[in-house]
């Protein structure tokens, strides 16, 4: 894999901290929605994929999404619990997965959306007990999963837009180059 340059690590740290700040607000909103309208909670699920997708799209380096997820979780941990790290790593794993499957040889845009669709469907199923998913009527269940998938795809689209704008502005140019061994 090679060594990670300082520019790469600092870029991941900047994205991770910014993502942690956004996710702090999202966490409170999610808690409020879960207490009042649990169905609407998944409408903002796409917030959690934004930091890792920005990192993966901007840097196009292996494990950039997971590193950003780790940093975002560490930013959140003092304000919530240490489980914030596990949460952000969970949400960073799925955007990273399509690139891992290709052994980081392809960086096509559709792979970002494949990761978004995967987490958009997997999250409601994996959190089924929290949402009492299996007691829902079939059309409501399908709508719930579709809403989560749409949110994750929307979050991914926003993250791609952000990363492309950052790249066009010349941000992280040095971080994209692999360090010489």
C-alpha positions in Angstrom: 0.0 0.0 0.0 2.9 2.4 0.6 3.3 5.1 3.2 0.7 7.7 3.9 1.9 11.3 3.3 1.4 14.1 5.7 -0.8 15.9 3.2 -3.0 12.8 2.9 -3.3 12.4 6.6 -4.0 16.1 7.2 -6.6 16.1 4.4 -8.4 13.1 5.9 -8.2 14.8 9.3 -9.8 18.0 7.9 -12.6 16.1 6.2 -13.1 13.9 9.3 -13.4 16.9 11.7 -15.7 18.8 9.3 -17.7 15.6 9.0 -17.8 15.2 12.7 -19.2 18.7 13.1 -22.0 18.0 10.5 -22.7 14.7 12.1 -23.0 16.2 15.6 -26.0 18.3 14.4 -27.3 15.3 12.5 -27.0 13.1 15.6 -29.2 15.5 17.6 -31.7 15.7 14.8 -31.8 12.0 14.4 -32.4 11.5 18.2 -35.2 14.0 18.1 -36.8 12.4 15.0 -36.4 8.9 16.5 -38.2 10.0 19.6 -41.1 11.6 17.7 -41.3 10.3 14.2 -39.0 7.2 13.9 -39.9 6.7 10.2 -38.4 10.1 9.4 -35.1 9.2 10.9 -33.9 7.4 7.8 -34.7 10.5 5.7 -31.4 12.0 7.1 -29.4 8.8 7.0 -27.5 10.2 4.0 -25.6 12.6 6.3 -23.5 9.7 7.6 -22.1 8.8 4.2 -21.1 12.3 3.2 -17.6 12.4 5.0 -16.3 9.1 3.7 -17.6 9.7 0.2 -16.0 13.1 0.0 -12.7 11.5 1.1 -12.9 8.6 -1.4 -13.9 10.8 -4.3 -11.4 13.6 -3.5 -8.4 11.4 -2.7 -9.1 8.2 -4.5 -6.9 6.3 -2.1 -7.5 3.0 -0.3 -9.1 3.3 3.2 -9.6 7.1 3.0 -13.3 6.7 3.8 -12.6 4.5 6.8 -9.9 6.8 8.1 -12.3 9.8 7.8 -15.0 7.7 9.5 -12.6 7.0 12.4 -11.7 10.6 12.7 -15.3 11.7 12.6 -16.2 9.2 15.3 -13.3 10.4 17.5 -14.6 14.0 17.1 -18.1 12.9 18.2 -17.0 10.5 21.0 -16.6 13.1 23.7 -20.0 14.5 23.1 -21.9 11.2 22.7 -20.2 8.0 23.6 -17.3 6.0 22.3 -19.9 4.0 20.2 -19.9 7.0 17.9 -16.6 5.6 16.5 -18.2 2.3 15.7 -21.2 4.1 14.2 -19.1 6.3 11.9 -16.9 3.3 10.9 -20.0 1.3 10.1 -21.3 4.1 7.8 -17.9 4.5 6.2 -17.5 0.8 5.5 -20.2 0.6 3.0 -19.1 3.5 0.7 -15.6 1.9 0.9 -16.8 -1.6 0.0 -17.2 -1.3 -3.8 -13.7 0.1 -4.1 -12.3 -2.7 -1.9 -14.0 -5.3 -4.0 -12.3 -3.8 -7.1 -9.0 -3.8 -5.1 -9.0 0.0 -5.5 -8.2 -0.3 -9.2 -11.4 1.5 -10.3 -12.7 4.8 -9.1 -15.9 5.1 -11.3 -18.7 7.3 -10.0 -21.2 4.5 -10.2 -19.2 2.6 -7.5 -20.0 5.5 -5.0 -23.7 5.0 -5.8 -23.4 1.2 -5.4 -22.1 1.7 -1.9 -24.9 4.2 -1.2 -27.6 1.8 -2.4 -26.0 -1.0 -0.4 -26.0 0.9 2.9 -29.4 2.3 2.1 -30.9 -1.1 2.1 -28.6 -2.8 4.6 -29.0 -0.2 7.4 -32.8 -0.6 7.9 -32.5 -4.4 7.8 -29.6 -4.4 10.3 -31.4 -2.0 12.6 -34.8 -3.7 12.1 -35.3 -4.3 15.8 -34.8 -0.6 16.7 -37.4 0.4 14.1 -39.7 -2.6 14.8 -39.4 -3.1 11.0 -41.0 -6.5 10.8 -44.2 -5.3 12.3 -44.8 -2.8 9.5 -47.2 -3.4 6.7 -45.4 -4.4 3.5 -45.9 -1.1 1.6 -44.7 0.9 4.7 -41.7 -1.4 5.0 -40.8 -0.9 1.3 -41.3 2.8 1.7 -39.0 2.9 4.8 -36.2 1.1 3.0 -36.7 3.2 -0.2 -36.5 6.4 1.9 -33.3 5.3 3.5 -31.8 4.3 0.1 -32.9 7.6 -1.4 -31.3 9.5 1.5 -28.0 7.6 1.1 -28.0 8.1 -2.7 -28.8 11.8 -2.1 -26.0 12.2 0.5 -23.6 10.5 -1.9 -24.6 12.8 -4.8 -24.0 15.8 -2.5 -20.6 14.4 -1.4 -19.6 13.8 -5.0 -20.5 17.4 -5.8 -18.5 18.7 -2.8 -15.5 16.6 -3.7 -15.5 17.5 -7.3 -15.7 21.2 -6.4 -12.8 20.8 -4.0 -10.8 19.0 -6.6 -11.5 21.8 -9.2 -10.3 24.3 -6.7 -7.1 22.4 -6.3 -7.7 21.1 -2.8 -5.8 18.0 -1.8 -3.7 17.9 -5.0 -0.6 16.6 -3.1 -2.7 14.2 -1.0 -3.8 12.3 -4.0 -0.3 11.3 -5.0 1.0 8.2 -3.3 4.1 8.7 -1.2 7.3 7.2 -2.6 8.6 4.2 -0.6 
